[in-house]
């Protein structure tokens, strides 16, 4: 994951690489390996980005061109995109040790480590503040997260990433908000480890269903969320 993150990150600050929200969406929706040139961020620019996040409570701003996503954020966001919602919520509830319905920054660090499987490189305590951290805990790290806020984070992250993926498989000349059956199948198959030959065969089979109705974004979102709950995704697809 570090190789993918460091290649696709477009920002460098204090010797550390960062993705913008746009970088993250591009990395999430692309199957190609590519390396971006790094833009060095100055202190004033960093302070402005953090202050902007501090004045905003909308998680959708996490996916703009002016947000900062660190490597721990990248691993964490990918993790919650690939696991069922109920499992992520259970992880939150496990951290609420005193049952007050609130999780502090230090407790959230434990959640990071749980999702990142003790990857030392992704230890958030070793990194400077980012857009996600400020949105969750404020500029001074003295805020807390409740279950409603965490659930909203999950929903906004999944919706933004699925929308970007949906748009990738949507024909540019389409005026309605839908994709073809073939486009939907491509989106499903990229989540599996089937070979390129097997993938092409699956796509060929969908040619027989051209007459079927197009897939709307809400249908696409519901189906992907359903498939994410299968323990063996490839068996489900087959």
C-alpha positions in Angstrom: 0.0 0.0 0.0 2.8 2.4 0.8 4.2 2.1 -2.8 0.8 2.9 -4.2 0.3 5.8 -1.9 3.7 7.4 -2.3 3.5 7.1 -6.1 0.0 8.7 -6.3 0.4 11.4 -3.7 0.9 14.8 -5.2 1.8 16.9 -2.1 5.0 17.0 0.0 5.3 18.8 3.3 8.0 18.5 5.9 9.4 15.5 4.2 6.1 13.7 4.2 3.8 12.8 1.3 0.1 13.6 1.2 -2.7 12.9 -1.2 -5.4 15.4 -1.9 -9.0 14.2 -1.9 -8.9 14.1 -5.7 -5.7 12.0 -5.6 -7.5 9.5 -3.4 -10.5 9.2 -5.7 -8.2 8.8 -8.7 -6.3 6.1 -6.9 -9.5 4.3 -5.8 -11.0 4.2 -9.2 -7.9 3.5 -11.3 -6.4 0.0 -11.9 -3.3 1.5 -13.5 -0.1 2.2 -11.7 1.2 5.8 -12.2 3.4 8.2 -10.4 2.6 11.8 -9.8 5.0 14.7 -9.5 5.2 16.2 -6.0 4.2 19.8 -5.2 6.0 21.2 -2.2 3.6 22.8 0.3 4.6 25.9 2.2 3.8 26.5 5.8 1.2 29.2 5.0 -0.6 26.9 2.6 -0.6 24.1 5.1 -2.0 26.3 7.8 -4.7 27.6 5.4 -5.8 24.1 4.5 -6.0 23.0 8.1 -7.8 26.2 9.2 -10.4 25.6 6.4 -11.0 22.1 7.6 -11.4 23.4 11.2 -14.3 25.7 10.0 -16.0 22.9 8.2 -17.9 19.8 9.5 -18.8 18.4 6.1 -16.9 15.1 5.4 -17.5 15.7 1.7 -14.7 18.3 1.8 -12.3 15.3 2.4 -12.5 14.6 -1.3 -11.6 18.1 -2.6 -8.4 19.3 -4.3 -7.5 21.2 -1.1 -7.7 18.5 1.5 -4.7 16.6 2.9 -4.7 12.8 3.3 -1.7 11.2 5.0 -0.7 7.6 4.6 -2.5 6.5 7.8 -5.6 8.2 6.5 -5.2 6.4 3.2 -5.0 3.0 4.8 -7.8 3.7 7.1 -10.2 5.1 4.4 -9.4 2.1 2.2 -10.1 -0.3 5.1 -13.6 1.2 5.8 -14.4 1.0 2.1 -13.7 -2.7 2.0 -15.4 -3.9 5.1 -19.1 -4.1 6.0 -20.7 -1.2 7.8 -21.7 -3.2 10.8 -18.2 -4.4 11.4 -16.9 -0.8 11.3 -19.6 0.2 13.8 -18.7 -2.7 16.0 -15.1 -1.5 16.0 -16.3 1.9 17.1 -18.3 0.4 19.9 -15.4 -1.7 21.1 -13.4 1.5 21.6 -16.0 3.2 23.7 -14.6 1.5 26.9 -16.5 3.7 29.4 -19.7 3.4 27.4 -20.2 7.2 27.3 -20.8 7.1 23.5 -17.7 9.2 22.7 -14.3 8.3 21.3 -11.2 10.4 21.8 -8.2 10.9 19.5 -6.1 8.4 21.4 -8.9 5.8 21.2 -9.3 6.6 17.5 -5.6 5.8 17.1 -6.4 2.4 18.4 -9.0 2.0 15.7 -6.5 3.1 13.1 -4.1 0.4 14.3 -6.9 -2.2 14.2 -7.8 -1.4 10.6 -4.2 -1.1 9.5 -3.1 -4.4 11.2 -0.3 -2.8 13.2 1.5 -1.3 10.2 4.1 0.8 11.9 4.4 3.1 8.9 0.8 4.0 9.3 0.9 4.9 13.0 -1.1 8.2 13.1 0.7 9.5 16.2 3.9 9.9 14.1 2.2 12.2 11.6 1.1 15.8 11.5 -2.5 16.9 11.5 -4.6 16.3 8.3 -8.0 17.2 7.0 -9.6 14.0 8.4 -8.1 14.4 11.8 -9.3 18.1 12.0 -12.8 17.2 10.8 -13.1 14.6 13.5 -11.3 16.1 16.4 -10.8 19.8 15.6 -7.6 21.8 15.1 -6.5 21.3 18.8 -7.3 17.5 18.8 -9.6 18.1 21.8 -12.9 17.0 20.1 -14.6 13.6 20.3 -16.5 11.3 17.9 -19.9 9.9 18.7 -21.5 7.0 16.8 -23.7 9.4 14.7 -20.6 11.2 13.5 -18.7 8.1 12.8 -21.6 6.6 10.9 -21.9 9.8 8.9 -18.1 9.5 8.0 -18.6 6.0 6.8 -21.6 7.0 4.6 -19.9 10.1 3.1 -16.7 8.2 2.3 -18.5 5.3 0.7 -20.9 7.6 -1.3 -18.1 9.8 -2.6 -15.9 6.9 -3.7 -18.7 4.9 -5.2 -19.9 8.0 -7.1 -16.4 8.5 -8.5 -16.3 4.8 -9.5 -19.8 5.0 -11.0 -18.8 8.0 -13.1 -15.7 6.2 -14.4 -17.9 3.5 -16.0 -20.5 5.9 -17.2 -20.5 6.8 -20.9 -19.6 10.5 -21.5 -22.4 11.0 -23.9 -25.1 9.8 -21.4 -27.4 12.5 -20.1 -29.1 10.3 -17.5 -27.5 9.1 -14.2 -27.0 5.5 -15.1 -24.4 3.0 -16.4 -24.8 0.0 -18.7 -24.9 -3.6 -17.5 -21.4 -4.0 -19.0 -20.1 -1.0 -17.0 -21.7 -2.4 -13.8 -20.0 -5.8 -14.4 -16.6 -4.1 -14.9 -17.0 -2.3 -11.6 -17.9 -5.5 -9.8 -15.0 -7.6 -11.4 -12.3 -5.0 -10.5 -13.0 -6.0 -6.8 -12.0 -9.6 -7.5 -8.7 -11.4 -8.2 -9.9 -13.0 -11.4 -7.5 -13.0 -14.2 -7.8 -10.5 -17.1 -8.9 -13.4 -19.4 -11.6 -14.5 -16.9 -12.7 -10.9 -16.6 -13.0 -10.5 -20.4 -15.1 -13.7 -20.5 -17.5 -12.3 -17.9 -17.8 -9.0 -19.8 -18.5 -10.9 -23.1 -21.4 -12.8 -21.4 -23.1 -9.5 -20.5 -23.5 -8.7 -24.2 -26.5 -11.0 -24.1 -28.2 -8.6 -21.6 -27.8 -5.3 -23.6 -31.6 -5.0 -23.6 -31.8 -4.9 -19.8 -32.5 -1.6 -18.1 -29.5 0.6 -17.2 -28.2 0.6 -13.6 -28.8 3.8 -11.6 -26.4 5.1 -9.1 -28.7 4.1 -6.2 -28.9 0.6 -7.5 -25.2 0.5 -8.1 -24.5 1.7 -4.5 -26.9 -0.8 -3.0 -25.4 -3.7 -4.9 -21.8 -2.9 -4.1 -22.6 -2.4 -0.4 -24.4 -5.8 -0.4 -21.5 -7.5 -2.1 -19.0 -6.0 0.4 -20.8 -8.1 3.0 -19.9 -11.4 1.4 -17.0 -13.0 3.1 -15.9 -14.7 -0.2 -16.6 -12.0 -2.8 -15.3 -14.0 -5.8 -17.6 -16.9 -5.0 -20.5 -14.4 -4.8 -19.6 -12.9 -8.2 -19.3 -16.3 -9.8 
